[in-house]
Amino acid sequence: MGAHINKDNLTIFRATKGRIPNLPFSQVKNDILGKDYELSLVFPTLEVSKILHTEWKGKSDPVNVLSFPLDENEGEIFITLAKARIEAKEFGMSYREYLLFLFIHGCLHLKGMDHGAIMEERERYYLEKYRKKL
């Protein structure tokens, strides 16, 4: 198990079984963070996801998305595919659309945004912009 994809200063690592949906990850990353930003996108196993959520948020269930800035121009985003699949239905989105939303959310955190009205407006903007590419 495990697959690596490297493109446009974006490294994608899948530690789970199954496929990663073909989404405009590079375009979104470049749009929000810039072409020179080095980003690792990790799709962890459920076990690792639970550990991350416990360690960083004090919660015992799998995390949906976590962002870690490593320095000014480098960071990591972790998205749990199984959790995204479940939550997509709860939010009335397709799996692909919700996965795109989680990635946008993670990128905006790496850009320095905190939860709130401004972040939600930017999420809607980018989701609408890239929804056409699904």
Secondary structure, DSSP 8 states (H G I E B T S, - for coil): --EEEEETTEEEEE-SSS------HHHHHHHHH-TT-EEEEEE--HHHHHHHHHHHHS--S--SEEEEEEETTEEEEEE-HHHHHHHHHHTT--HHHHHHHHHHHHHHHHTT--SSHHHHHHHHHHHHHHHTT-
